């Protein structure tokens, strides 16, 4: 599908974070990898679905011409681009990402982070 609609949420998030919509369009028009989107409910992997069509959402990832990596959540059935995030960026662990008793981790650069 080549007809996409940028949702107000995606547009507002991009504006708030200073991300050019043109960069996200690059991913939408030429994704490097696409895969189905899931969430966890009661410990089970459950497909995320389009609220309008009921079909499964997808995550489309890629690298822009200037080297930025993004993941865009897309409902391919109706062409809605729902949200995005910077892909493959190392960030500090959130509390909900830590296993019980874990106090730190070693990053990709080999440095220990607590």
C-alpha positions in Angstrom: 0.0 0.0 0.0 1.4 3.4 -0.9 -1.5 5.6 0.5 -0.8 6.3 4.2 -2.5 8.5 6.7 -0.4 10.1 9.5 -2.5 10.0 12.6 -2.8 13.0 14.8 -0.9 11.1 17.6 2.0 10.4 15.3 2.1 14.0 14.0 2.0 15.5 17.5 4.6 13.1 18.8 7.0 13.9 15.9 6.5 17.7 16.4 7.1 17.4 20.2 10.3 15.3 19.6 11.6 17.4 16.7 11.4 14.5 14.2 10.7 15.5 10.6 7.7 13.8 9.1 9.7 13.4 5.9 12.0 10.9 7.8 9.0 8.8 8.8 7.7 8.9 5.3 11.0 7.4 4.2 10.3 4.4 6.4 6.7 4.1 5.2 7.6 4.2 1.6 10.6 1.9 1.8 10.7 -0.2 5.0 13.7 -2.5 5.5 11.9 -4.9 7.8 8.2 -5.4 8.5 6.8 -7.7 11.1 3.5 -8.3 13.0 2.9 -6.4 16.2 2.0 -8.2 19.5 1.3 -7.3 23.1 1.4 -9.4 26.3 -1.8 -10.0 28.2 -1.9 -12.4 31.2 1.5 -13.7 30.1 0.3 -14.6 26.6 1.4 -13.0 23.3 -1.7 -11.4 21.7 -1.8 -9.7 18.3 -2.3 -5.9 18.3 -5.1 -5.2 15.8 -6.6 -2.3 13.9 -9.6 -0.8 15.8 -11.3 -0.1 12.5 -10.6 -3.2 10.5 -9.7 -5.9 13.0 -6.6 -7.0 11.1 -3.2 -7.2 12.7 -1.0 -4.2 13.1 2.6 -4.3 11.8 5.9 -2.6 12.8 7.9 -1.2 9.9 11.6 -0.4 10.5 14.3 1.2 8.4 17.1 3.7 8.2 16.6 7.1 6.7 19.1 8.7 4.2 20.7 10.6 7.1 21.2 7.5 9.2 18.3 7.8 11.6 16.6 4.5 12.5 12.9 4.4 13.2 10.1 1.9 13.8 6.6 3.0 12.6 3.5 1.2 13.7 1.2 0.7 10.7 -2.3 -0.6 10.1 -1.6 -1.9 6.6 -5.3 -2.6 6.0 -6.3 1.0 6.0 -2.9 2.7 5.7 -2.9 4.4 9.2 0.6 5.2 10.6 -0.2 5.1 14.3 3.0 6.0 16.1 6.8 5.6 15.9 9.9 5.4 18.0 13.7 5.6 17.4 14.7 2.1 16.6 17.8 0.3 17.9 18.7 3.1 20.3 20.2 2.1 23.7 18.4 3.8 26.6 18.4 3.4 30.3 16.3 0.5 31.6 12.9 1.4 32.9 11.7 -0.2 36.2 9.2 -2.4 34.3 12.1 -3.8 32.1 14.2 -5.0 35.0 14.0 -8.6 36.3 13.7 -8.9 40.1 17.2 -8.5 41.7 18.8 -6.9 38.6 20.8 -3.8 39.5 22.5 -3.0 36.2 23.5 -4.2 32.8 26.3 -4.0 30.3 25.5 -1.8 27.3 26.5 -2.4 23.7 29.6 -0.3 24.3 30.7 -2.7 27.1 30.2 -0.1 29.9 28.3 -1.2 33.0 25.1 0.8 33.7 23.1 0.7 37.0 
